[in-house]
């Protein structure tokens, strides 16, 4: 799929009345790709993710990896 900038450019050319064939020549993409971009809504940017369950342990894990520990073994 095309990035957001190319999607906007493709939709703008179509709104100006440029044919799908001409858009494919200018953009260098196939007709199916151009049609998909024209007739589907723009891709929505995903929202910021919430911290996961592992977030409280990240400083400890980073310290362990920095010390060279790469396994899950915990000596008692």
PyMOL Python script that loads the backbone (N, CA, C, O; Angstrom):
from pymol import cmd

cmd.read_pdbstr("""\
ATOM      1  N   UNK A   1       0.838  -1.177   0.000  1.00  0.00           N
ATOM      2  CA  UNK A   1       0.000   0.000   0.000  1.00  0.00           C
ATOM      3  C   UNK A   1       0.887   1.245   0.000  1.00  0.00           C
ATOM      4  O   UNK A   1       2.036   1.204   0.439  1.00  0.00           O
ATOM      5  N   UNK A   2       0.351   2.316  -0.483  1.00  0.00           N
ATOM      6  CA  UNK A   2       1.096   3.558  -0.588  1.00  0.00           C
ATOM      7  C   UNK A   2       1.130   4.294   0.742  1.00  0.00           C
ATOM      8  O   UNK A   2       0.243   4.133   1.580  1.00  0.00           O
ATOM      9  N   UNK A   3       2.162   5.101   0.922  1.00  0.00           N
ATOM     10  CA  UNK A   3       2.213   5.905   2.136  1.00  0.00           C
ATOM     11  C   UNK A   3       1.178   7.027   2.058  1.00  0.00           C
ATOM     12  O   UNK A   3       0.582   7.251   1.005  1.00  0.00           O
ATOM     13  N   UNK A   4       0.968   7.715   3.148  1.00  0.00           N
ATOM     14  CA  UNK A   4      -0.100   8.720   3.243  1.00  0.00           C
ATOM     15  C   UNK A   4       0.083   9.842   2.221  1.00  0.00           C
ATOM     16  O   UNK A   4      -0.894  10.321   1.645  1.00  0.00           O
ATOM     17  N   UNK A   5       1.316  10.258   1.996  1.00  0.00           N
ATOM     18  CA  UNK A   5       1.562  11.363   1.059  1.00  0.00           C
ATOM     19  C   UNK A   5       1.142  10.977  -0.358  1.00  0.00           C
ATOM     20  O   UNK A   5       0.502  11.765  -1.054  1.00  0.00           O
ATOM     21  N   UNK A   6       1.501   9.770  -0.782  1.00  0.00           N
ATOM     22  CA  UNK A   6       1.139   9.331  -2.126  1.00  0.00           C
ATOM     23  C   UNK A   6      -0.361   9.083  -2.242  1.00  0.00           C
ATOM     24  O   UNK A   6      -0.943   9.288  -3.307  1.00  0.00           O
ATOM     25  N   UNK A   7      -0.989   8.642  -1.152  1.00  0.00           N
ATOM     26  CA  UNK A   7      -2.440   8.456  -1.180  1.00  0.00           C
ATOM     27  C   UNK A   7      -3.140   9.787  -1.395  1.00  0.00           C
ATOM     28  O   UNK A   7      -4.061   9.883  -2.206  1.00  0.00           O
ATOM     29  N   UNK A   8      -2.709  10.809  -0.675  1.00  0.00           N
ATOM     30  CA  UNK A   8      -3.312  12.144  -0.811  1.00  0.00           C
ATOM     31  C   UNK A   8      -3.086  12.678  -2.221  1.00  0.00           C
ATOM     32  O   UNK A   8      -3.996  13.250  -2.822  1.00  0.00           O
ATOM     33  N   UNK A   9      -1.875  12.494  -2.751  1.00  0.00           N
ATOM     34  CA  UNK A   9      -1.569  12.961  -4.103  1.00  0.00           C
ATOM     35  C   UNK A   9      -2.476  12.265  -5.126  1.00  0.00           C
ATOM     36  O   UNK A   9      -3.008  12.906  -6.033  1.00  0.00           O
ATOM     37  N   UNK A  10      -2.646  10.947  -4.969  1.00  0.00           N
ATOM     38  CA  UNK A  10      -3.475  10.181  -5.897  1.00  0.00           C
ATOM     39  C   UNK A  10      -4.922  10.643  -5.835  1.00  0.00           C
ATOM     40  O   UNK A  10      -5.553  10.839  -6.874  1.00  0.00           O
ATOM     41  N   UNK A  11      -5.457  10.820  -4.625  1.00  0.00           N
ATOM     42  CA  UNK A  11      -6.834  11.283  -4.475  1.00  0.00           C
ATOM     43  C   UNK A  11      -7.011  12.686  -5.049  1.00  0.00           C
ATOM     44  O   UNK A  11      -8.036  12.994  -5.658  1.00  0.00           O
ATOM     45  N   UNK A  12      -5.996  13.536  -4.848  1.00  0.00           N
ATOM     46  CA  UNK A  12      -6.066  14.903  -5.366  1.00  0.00           C
ATOM     47  C   UNK A  12      -6.082  14.909  -6.896  1.00  0.00           C
ATOM     48  O   UNK A  12      -6.854  15.649  -7.506  1.00  0.00           O
ATOM     49  N   UNK A  13      -5.238  14.093  -7.510  1.00  0.00           N
ATOM     50  CA  UNK A  13      -5.243  14.009  -8.972  1.00  0.00           C
ATOM     51  C   UNK A  13      -6.590  13.522  -9.486  1.00  0.00           C
ATOM     52  O   UNK A  13      -7.091  14.024 -10.492  1.00  0.00           O
ATOM     53  N   UNK A  14      -7.175  12.550  -8.802  1.00  0.00           N
ATOM     54  CA  UNK A  14      -8.479  12.026  -9.230  1.00  0.00           C
ATOM     55  C   UNK A  14      -9.557  13.100  -9.113  1.00  0.00           C
ATOM     56  O   UNK A  14     -10.422  13.214  -9.981  1.00  0.00           O
ATOM     57  N   UNK A  15      -9.504  13.890  -8.035  1.00  0.00           N
ATOM     58  CA  UNK A  15     -10.480  14.981  -7.857  1.00  0.00           C
ATOM     59  C   UNK A  15     -10.343  16.046  -8.945  1.00  0.00           C
ATOM     60  O   UNK A  15     -11.318  16.703  -9.309  1.00  0.00           O
ATOM     61  N   UNK A  16      -9.128  16.209  -9.456  1.00  0.00           N
ATOM     62  CA  UNK A  16      -8.893  17.184 -10.519  1.00  0.00           C
ATOM     63  C   UNK A  16      -9.365  16.674 -11.875  1.00  0.00           C
ATOM     64  O   UNK A  16      -9.355  17.412 -12.861  1.00  0.00           O
ATOM     65  N   UNK A  17      -9.779  15.412 -11.922  1.00  0.00           N
ATOM     66  CA  UNK A  17     -10.299  14.870 -13.163  1.00  0.00           C
ATOM     67  C   UNK A  17      -9.290  14.075 -13.974  1.00  0.00           C
ATOM     68  O   UNK A  17      -9.575  13.704 -15.113  1.00  0.00           O
ATOM     69  N   UNK A  18      -8.131  13.810 -13.421  1.00  0.00           N
ATOM     70  CA  UNK A  18      -7.116  13.026 -14.121  1.00  0.00           C
ATOM     71  C   UNK A  18      -7.577  11.570 -14.140  1.00  0.00           C
ATOM     72  O   UNK A  18      -8.056  11.053 -13.131  1.00  0.00           O
ATOM     73  N   UNK A  19      -7.433  10.916 -15.279  1.00  0.00           N
ATOM     74  CA  UNK A  19      -7.896   9.536 -15.406  1.00  0.00           C
ATOM     75  C   UNK A  19      -7.008   8.585 -14.606  1.00  0.00           C
ATOM     76  O   UNK A  19      -5.863   8.902 -14.283  1.00  0.00           O
ATOM     77  N   UNK A  20      -7.564   7.413 -14.295  1.00  0.00           N
ATOM     78  CA  UNK A  20      -6.814   6.413 -13.541  1.00  0.00           C
ATOM     79  C   UNK A  20      -5.581   5.977 -14.324  1.00  0.00           C
ATOM     80  O   UNK A  20      -4.514   5.775 -13.744  1.00  0.00           O
ATOM     81  N   UNK A  21      -5.724   5.832 -15.637  1.00  0.00           N
ATOM     82  CA  UNK A  21      -4.574   5.445 -16.458  1.00  0.00           C
ATOM     83  C   UNK A  21      -3.444   6.472 -16.365  1.00  0.00           C
ATOM     84  O   UNK A  21      -2.272   6.109 -16.267  1.00  0.00           O
ATOM     85  N   UNK A  22      -3.805   7.748 -16.399  1.00  0.00           N
ATOM     86  CA  UNK A  22      -2.787   8.798 -16.310  1.00  0.00           C
ATOM     87  C   UNK A  22      -2.155   8.821 -14.916  1.00  0.00           C
ATOM     88  O   UNK A  22      -0.950   9.038 -14.784  1.00  0.00           O
ATOM     89  N   UNK A  23      -2.960   8.598 -13.884  1.00  0.00           N
ATOM     90  CA  UNK A  23      -2.415   8.563 -12.516  1.00  0.00           C
ATOM     91  C   UNK A  23      -1.421   7.418 -12.383  1.00  0.00           C
ATOM     92  O   UNK A  23      -0.376   7.579 -11.754  1.00  0.00           O
ATOM     93  N   UNK A  24      -1.734   6.258 -12.971  1.00  0.00           N
ATOM     94  CA  UNK A  24      -0.808   5.122 -12.891  1.00  0.00           C
ATOM     95  C   UNK A  24       0.501   5.446 -13.602  1.00  0.00           C
ATOM     96  O   UNK A  24       1.569   5.048 -13.138  1.00  0.00           O
ATOM     97  N   UNK A  25       0.433   6.152 -14.705  1.00  0.00           N
ATOM     98  CA  UNK A  25       1.665   6.537 -15.410  1.00  0.00           C
ATOM     99  C   UNK A  25       2.500   7.493 -14.577  1.00  0.00           C
ATOM    100  O   UNK A  25       3.717   7.342 -14.479  1.00  0.00           O
ATOM    101  N   UNK A  26       1.843   8.476 -13.976  1.00  0.00           N
ATOM    102  CA  UNK A  26       2.568   9.482 -13.186  1.00  0.00           C
ATOM    103  C   UNK A  26       3.146   8.886 -11.900  1.00  0.00           C
ATOM    104  O   UNK A  26       4.280   9.180 -11.523  1.00  0.00           O
ATOM    105  N   UNK A  27       2.353   8.045 -11.235  1.00  0.00           N
ATOM    106  CA  UNK A  27       2.770   7.525  -9.930  1.00  0.00           C
ATOM    107  C   UNK A  27       3.646   6.284 -10.051  1.00  0.00           C
ATOM    108  O   UNK A  27       4.427   5.984  -9.149  1.00  0.00           O
ATOM    109  N   UNK A  28       3.519   5.561 -11.164  1.00  0.00           N
ATOM    110  CA  UNK A  28       4.309   4.353 -11.321  1.00  0.00           C
ATOM    111  C   UNK A  28       3.754   3.162 -10.564  1.00  0.00           C
ATOM    112  O   UNK A  28       4.495   2.243 -10.215  1.00  0.00           O
ATOM    113  N   UNK A  29       2.458   3.174 -10.310  1.00  0.00           N
ATOM    114  CA  UNK A  29       1.795   2.075  -9.611  1.00  0.00           C
ATOM    115  C   UNK A  29       0.736   1.472 -10.523  1.00  0.00           C
ATOM    116  O   UNK A  29       0.330   2.081 -11.513  1.00  0.00           O
ATOM    117  N   UNK A  30       0.296   0.268 -10.173  1.00  0.00           N
ATOM    118  CA  UNK A  30      -0.704  -0.411 -10.978  1.00  0.00           C
ATOM    119  C   UNK A  30      -2.093   0.183 -10.843  1.00  0.00           C
ATOM    120  O   UNK A  30      -2.384   0.922  -9.903  1.00  0.00           O
ATOM    121  N   UNK A  31      -2.955  -0.160 -11.812  1.00  0.00           N
ATOM    122  CA  UNK A  31      -4.329   0.361 -11.789  1.00  0.00           C
ATOM    123  C   UNK A  31      -5.083  -0.109 -10.559  1.00  0.00           C
ATOM    124  O   UNK A  31      -5.846   0.655  -9.968  1.00  0.00           O
ATOM    125  N   UNK A  32      -4.876  -1.367 -10.165  1.00  0.00           N
ATOM    126  CA  UNK A  32      -5.580  -1.878  -8.986  1.00  0.00           C
ATOM    127  C   UNK A  32      -5.196  -1.105  -7.727  1.00  0.00           C
ATOM    128  O   UNK A  32      -6.045  -0.812  -6.886  1.00  0.00           O
ATOM    129  N   UNK A  33      -3.926  -0.782  -7.608  1.00  0.00           N
ATOM    130  CA  UNK A  33      -3.467  -0.012  -6.449  1.00  0.00           C
ATOM    131  C   UNK A  33      -4.081   1.373  -6.449  1.00  0.00           C
ATOM    132  O   UNK A  33      -4.544   1.854  -5.415  1.00  0.00           O
ATOM    133  N   UNK A  34      -4.085   2.019  -7.616  1.00  0.00           N
ATOM    134  CA  UNK A  34      -4.638   3.368  -7.717  1.00  0.00           C
ATOM    135  C   UNK A  34      -6.131   3.348  -7.411  1.00  0.00           C
ATOM    136  O   UNK A  34      -6.622   4.213  -6.685  1.00  0.00           O
ATOM    137  N   UNK A  35      -6.855   2.378  -7.952  1.00  0.00           N
ATOM    138  CA  UNK A  35      -8.293   2.277  -7.665  1.00  0.00           C
ATOM    139  C   UNK A  35      -8.542   2.053  -6.176  1.00  0.00           C
ATOM    140  O   UNK A  35      -9.449   2.650  -5.595  1.00  0.00           O
ATOM    141  N   UNK A  36      -7.738   1.195  -5.568  1.00  0.00           N
ATOM    142  CA  UNK A  36      -7.909   0.927  -4.135  1.00  0.00           C
ATOM    143  C   UNK A  36      -7.717   2.197  -3.318  1.00  0.00           C
ATOM    144  O   UNK A  36      -8.448   2.444  -2.359  1.00  0.00           O
ATOM    145  N   UNK A  37      -6.737   2.997  -3.699  1.00  0.00           N
ATOM    146  CA  UNK A  37      -6.482   4.248  -2.971  1.00  0.00           C
ATOM    147  C   UNK A  37      -7.615   5.232  -3.188  1.00  0.00           C
ATOM    148  O   UNK A  37      -8.049   5.897  -2.247  1.00  0.00           O
ATOM    149  N   UNK A  38      -8.098   5.333  -4.419  1.00  0.00           N
ATOM    150  CA  UNK A  38      -9.140   6.315  -4.738  1.00  0.00           C
ATOM    151  C   UNK A  38     -10.449   6.000  -4.029  1.00  0.00           C
ATOM    152  O   UNK A  38     -11.097   6.903  -3.500  1.00  0.00           O
ATOM    153  N   UNK A  39     -10.843   4.744  -4.011  1.00  0.00           N
ATOM    154  CA  UNK A  39     -12.170   4.395  -3.520  1.00  0.00           C
ATOM    155  C   UNK A  39     -12.225   3.986  -2.052  1.00  0.00           C
ATOM    156  O   UNK A  39     -13.306   3.708  -1.532  1.00  0.00           O
ATOM    157  N   UNK A  40     -11.086   3.946  -1.382  1.00  0.00           N
ATOM    158  CA  UNK A  40     -11.084   3.641   0.049  1.00  0.00           C
ATOM    159  C   UNK A  40     -10.711   4.898   0.820  1.00  0.00           C
ATOM    160  O   UNK A  40     -10.019   5.768   0.289  1.00  0.00           O
ATOM    161  N   UNK A  41     -11.167   5.005   2.082  1.00  0.00           N
ATOM    162  CA  UNK A  41     -10.779   6.175   2.869  1.00  0.00           C
ATOM    163  C   UNK A  41      -9.284   6.143   3.183  1.00  0.00           C
ATOM    164  O   UNK A  41      -8.647   5.091   3.134  1.00  0.00           O
ATOM    165  N   UNK A  42      -8.743   7.310   3.502  1.00  0.00           N
ATOM    166  CA  UNK A  42      -7.329   7.395   3.848  1.00  0.00           C
ATOM    167  C   UNK A  42      -7.045   6.557   5.084  1.00  0.00           C
ATOM    168  O   UNK A  42      -7.891   6.428   5.969  1.00  0.00           O
ATOM    169  N   UNK A  43      -5.855   5.993   5.135  1.00  0.00           N
ATOM    170  CA  UNK A  43      -5.447   5.193   6.288  1.00  0.00           C
ATOM    171  C   UNK A  43      -5.374   6.094   7.513  1.00  0.00           C
ATOM    172  O   UNK A  43      -4.831   7.197   7.456  1.00  0.00           O
ATOM    173  N   UNK A  44      -5.914   5.623   8.595  1.00  0.00           N
ATOM    174  CA  UNK A  44      -5.920   6.380   9.840  1.00  0.00           C
ATOM    175  C   UNK A  44      -4.640   6.069  10.607  1.00  0.00           C
ATOM    176  O   UNK A  44      -4.226   4.914  10.703  1.00  0.00           O
ATOM    177  N   UNK A  45      -4.024   7.100  11.145  1.00  0.00           N
ATOM    178  CA  UNK A  45      -2.818   6.907  11.942  1.00  0.00           C
ATOM    179  C   UNK A  45      -3.231   6.269  13.268  1.00  0.00           C
ATOM    180  O   UNK A  45      -4.128   6.779  13.939  1.00  0.00           O
ATOM    181  N   UNK A  46      -2.594   5.169  13.656  1.00  0.00           N
ATOM    182  CA  UNK A  46      -2.979   4.512  14.904  1.00  0.00           C
ATOM    183  C   UNK A  46      -2.742   5.410  16.115  1.00  0.00           C
ATOM    184  O   UNK A  46      -1.820   6.226  16.139  1.00  0.00           O
ATOM    185  N   UNK A  47      -3.582   5.238  17.099  1.00  0.00           N
ATOM    186  CA  UNK A  47      -3.476   6.040  18.318  1.00  0.00           C
ATOM    187  C   UNK A  47      -2.260   5.599  19.128  1.00  0.00           C
ATOM    188  O   UNK A  47      -1.728   4.507  18.924  1.00  0.00           O
ATOM    189  N   UNK A  48      -1.835   6.442  20.030  1.00  0.00           N
ATOM    190  CA  UNK A  48      -0.716   6.128  20.918  1.00  0.00           C
ATOM    191  C   UNK A  48      -1.067   4.906  21.755  1.00  0.00           C
ATOM    192  O   UNK A  48      -2.156   4.825  22.322  1.00  0.00           O
ATOM    193  N   UNK A  49      -0.153   3.970  21.830  1.00  0.00           N
ATOM    194  CA  UNK A  49      -0.412   2.745  22.588  1.00  0.00           C
ATOM    195  C   UNK A  49      -0.237   2.997  24.074  1.00  0.00           C
ATOM    196  O   UNK A  49       0.603   3.793  24.492  1.00  0.00           O
ATOM    197  N   UNK A  50      -1.040   2.309  24.855  1.00  0.00           N
ATOM    198  CA  UNK A  50      -0.900   2.399  26.298  1.00  0.00           C
ATOM    199  C   UNK A  50       0.234   1.473  26.733  1.00  0.00           C
ATOM    200  O   UNK A  50       0.516   0.485  26.054  1.00  0.00           O
ATOM    201  N   UNK A  51       0.883   1.777  27.849  1.00  0.00           N
ATOM    202  CA  UNK A  51       1.971   0.914  28.298  1.00  0.00           C
ATOM    203  C   UNK A  51       1.450  -0.489  28.619  1.00  0.00           C
ATOM    204  O   UNK A  51       0.343  -0.650  29.134  1.00  0.00           O
ATOM    205  N   UNK A  52       2.239  -1.466  28.317  1.00  0.00           N
ATOM    206  CA  UNK A  52       1.845  -2.842  28.568  1.00  0.00           C
ATOM    207  C   UNK A  52       2.122  -3.269  29.996  1.00  0.00           C
ATOM    208  O   UNK A  52       2.572  -2.477  30.824  1.00  0.00           O
ATOM    209  N   UNK A  53       1.848  -4.518  30.266  1.00  0.00           N
ATOM    210  CA  UNK A  53       2.038  -5.049  31.615  1.00  0.00           C
ATOM    211  C   UNK A  53       3.505  -5.125  31.996  1.00  0.00           C
ATOM    212  O   UNK A  53       3.841  -5.165  33.179  1.00  0.00           O
ATOM    213  N   UNK A  54       4.377  -5.145  31.002  1.00  0.00           N
ATOM    214  CA  UNK A  54       5.804  -5.283  31.277  1.00  0.00           C
ATOM    215  C   UNK A  54       6.469  -3.938  31.596  1.00  0.00           C
ATOM    216  O   UNK A  54       7.610  -3.908  32.058  1.00  0.00           O
ATOM    217  N   UNK A  55       5.768  -2.833  31.354  1.00  0.00           N
ATOM    218  CA  UNK A  55       6.344  -1.496  31.525  1.00  0.00           C
ATOM    219  C   UNK A  55       6.990  -1.261  32.886  1.00  0.00           C
ATOM    220  O   UNK A  55       8.069  -0.670  32.932  1.00  0.00           O
ATOM    221  N   UNK A  56       6.384  -1.694  34.008  1.00  0.00           N
ATOM    222  CA  UNK A  56       7.041  -1.447  35.301  1.00  0.00           C
ATOM    223  C   UNK A  56       8.379  -2.178  35.452  1.00  0.00           C
ATOM    224  O   UNK A  56       9.204  -1.775  36.272  1.00  0.00           O
ATOM    225  N   UNK A  57       8.606  -3.228  34.692  1.00  0.00           N
ATOM    226  CA  UNK A  57       9.802  -4.043  34.831  1.00  0.00           C
ATOM    227  C   UNK A  57      10.894  -3.684  33.820  1.00  0.00           C
ATOM    228  O   UNK A  57      11.985  -4.253  33.871  1.00  0.00           O
ATOM    229  N   UNK A  58      10.622  -2.759  32.911  1.00  0.00           N
ATOM    230  CA  UNK A  58      11.586  -2.420  31.870  1.00  0.00           C
ATOM    231  C   UNK A  58      12.928  -1.932  32.408  1.00  0.00           C
ATOM    232  O   UNK A  58      13.957  -2.367  31.890  1.00  0.00           O
ATOM    233  N   UNK A  59      12.985  -1.058  33.411  1.00  0.00           N
ATOM    234  CA  UNK A  59      14.307  -0.647  33.908  1.00  0.00           C
ATOM    235  C   UNK A  59      15.135  -1.834  34.407  1.00  0.00           C
ATOM    236  O   UNK A  59      16.335  -1.908  34.141  1.00  0.00           O
ATOM    237  N   UNK A  60      14.504  -2.758  35.125  1.00  0.00           N
ATOM    238  CA  UNK A  60      15.213  -3.940  35.629  1.00  0.00           C
ATOM    239  C   UNK A  60      15.699  -4.804  34.464  1.00  0.00           C
ATOM    240  O   UNK A  60      16.841  -5.264  34.458  1.00  0.00           O
ATOM    241  N   UNK A  61      14.830  -5.019  33.486  1.00  0.00           N
ATOM    242  CA  UNK A  61      15.200  -5.857  32.347  1.00  0.00           C
ATOM    243  C   UNK A  61      16.335  -5.231  31.534  1.00  0.00           C
ATOM    244  O   UNK A  61      17.247  -5.929  31.091  1.00  0.00           O
ATOM    245  N   UNK A  62      16.272  -3.914  31.340  1.00  0.00           N
ATOM    246  CA  UNK A  62      17.344  -3.235  30.614  1.00  0.00           C
ATOM    247  C   UNK A  62      18.666  -3.346  31.361  1.00  0.00           C
ATOM    248  O   UNK A  62      19.720  -3.501  30.745  1.00  0.00           O
ATOM    249  N   UNK A  63      18.612  -3.266  32.688  1.00  0.00           N
ATOM    250  CA  UNK A  63      19.821  -3.418  33.508  1.00  0.00           C
ATOM    251  C   UNK A  63      20.400  -4.823  33.346  1.00  0.00           C
ATOM    252  O   UNK A  63      21.612  -4.987  33.209  1.00  0.00           O
ATOM    253  N   UNK A  64      19.534  -5.831  33.363  1.00  0.00           N
ATOM    254  CA  UNK A  64      19.989  -7.220  33.217  1.00  0.00           C
ATOM    255  C   UNK A  64      20.601  -7.455  31.839  1.00  0.00           C
ATOM    256  O   UNK A  64      21.650  -8.089  31.725  1.00  0.00           O
ATOM    257  N   UNK A  65      19.955  -6.949  30.800  1.00  0.00           N
ATOM    258  CA  UNK A  65      20.494  -7.123  29.450  1.00  0.00           C
ATOM    259  C   UNK A  65      21.817  -6.375  29.319  1.00  0.00           C
ATOM    260  O   UNK A  65      22.743  -6.855  28.666  1.00  0.00           O
ATOM    261  N   UNK A  66      21.904  -5.203  29.940  1.00  0.00           N
ATOM    262  CA  UNK A  66      23.157  -4.447  29.927  1.00  0.00           C
ATOM    263  C   UNK A  66      24.281  -5.194  30.627  1.00  0.00           C
ATOM    264  O   UNK A  66      25.454  -5.023  30.295  1.00  0.00           O
ATOM    265  N   UNK A  67      23.910  -6.035  31.610  1.00  0.00           N
ATOM    266  CA  UNK A  67      24.908  -6.835  32.330  1.00  0.00           C
ATOM    267  C   UNK A  67      25.275  -8.096  31.557  1.00  0.00           C
ATOM    268  O   UNK A  67      26.135  -8.861  31.993  1.00  0.00           O
ATOM    269  N   UNK A  68      24.633  -8.318  30.419  1.00  0.00           N
ATOM    270  CA  UNK A  68      24.968  -9.471  29.600  1.00  0.00           C
ATOM    271  C   UNK A  68      24.094 -10.686  29.823  1.00  0.00           C
ATOM    272  O   UNK A  68      24.357 -11.742  29.245  1.00  0.00           O
ATOM    273  N   UNK A  69      23.066 -10.570  30.639  1.00  0.00           N
ATOM    274  CA  UNK A  69      22.161 -11.694  30.885  1.00  0.00           C
ATOM    275  C   UNK A  69      21.115 -11.716  29.784  1.00  0.00           C
ATOM    276  O   UNK A  69      20.366 -10.754  29.611  1.00  0.00           O
ATOM    277  N   UNK A  70      21.065 -12.823  29.033  1.00  0.00           N
ATOM    278  CA  UNK A  70      20.109 -12.912  27.931  1.00  0.00           C
ATOM    279  C   UNK A  70      19.183 -14.112  28.061  1.00  0.00           C
ATOM    280  O   UNK A  70      18.473 -14.449  27.113  1.00  0.00           O
ATOM    281  N   UNK A  71      19.178 -14.764  29.229  1.00  0.00           N
ATOM    282  CA  UNK A  71      18.245 -15.868  29.427  1.00  0.00           C
ATOM    283  C   UNK A  71      17.282 -15.528  30.556  1.00  0.00           C
ATOM    284  O   UNK A  71      17.395 -14.466  31.167  1.00  0.00           O
ATOM    285  N   UNK A  72      16.364 -16.396  30.830  1.00  0.00           N
ATOM    286  CA  UNK A  72      15.339 -16.132  31.848  1.00  0.00           C
ATOM    287  C   UNK A  72      15.664 -16.830  33.177  1.00  0.00           C
ATOM    288  O   UNK A  72      14.815 -16.884  34.066  1.00  0.00           O
ATOM    289  N   UNK A  73      16.855 -17.350  33.316  1.00  0.00           N
ATOM    290  CA  UNK A  73      17.220 -18.065  34.529  1.00  0.00           C
ATOM    291  C   UNK A  73      17.463 -17.084  35.660  1.00  0.00           C
ATOM    292  O   UNK A  73      18.180 -16.097  35.493  1.00  0.00           O
ATOM    293  N   UNK A  74      16.865 -17.356  36.811  1.00  0.00           N
ATOM    294  CA  UNK A  74      17.055 -16.520  37.973  1.00  0.00           C
ATOM    295  C   UNK A  74      17.649 -17.392  39.084  1.00  0.00           C
ATOM    296  O   UNK A  74      16.955 -18.264  39.607  1.00  0.00           O
ATOM    297  N   UNK A  75      18.909 -17.177  39.454  1.00  0.00           N
ATOM    298  CA  UNK A  75      19.506 -17.998  40.511  1.00  0.00           C
ATOM    299  C   UNK A  75      18.917 -17.644  41.875  1.00  0.00           C
ATOM    300  O   UNK A  75      18.606 -16.484  42.148  1.00  0.00           O
ATOM    301  N   UNK A  76      18.772 -18.652  42.718  1.00  0.00           N
ATOM    302  CA  UNK A  76      18.236 -18.429  44.071  1.00  0.00           C
ATOM    303  C   UNK A  76      19.304 -18.488  45.088  1.00  0.00           C
ATOM    304  O   UNK A  76      19.033 -18.323  46.278  1.00  0.00           O
TER     305      UNK A  76
END
""", "prot")
cmd.dss("prot")
cmd.show_as("cartoon", "prot")
cmd.util.cbc("prot")
cmd.orient("prot")
